[in-house]
């Protein structure tokens, strides 16, 4: 079981709903599964939550462009990462969760000594 944040309808912070699932996501062949330590909060998350930059049919959705976490499962084609490595991912959504799957090619290793709150700030907020 894991928890995640969902936005069912656009709005302010009250639109964020904590939900849970009994089924862990499984990585596709080119993906890894990550146990999220920290998720970033970026302007795109605000835009999606408030419907400023939203395409029709996007809701329900889980915000969270960037997230730092530890790999706990590999897809069968993943060769460049190992279970236990710490990574950051920057994607279009799904960071506000305890567990997520992401393409391995879109990940960057994070040094163990770097605090996750600082590391996640180097994602979309540090690049843009």
Buried (B, 14 or more C-beta within 10 A) or exposed (E): EBEBBBBEEBEEEEBBEEEEEEEBBEBBEBBBBBBBBBBBBBEBBBEBBBBEEBEEEEBEBBBBBBBBBBBBBBBEEBEEBEEEBBBBBBBEBBBBBBBBBBBBEBBEEBEEEBEBEEBBBBBBBBEE
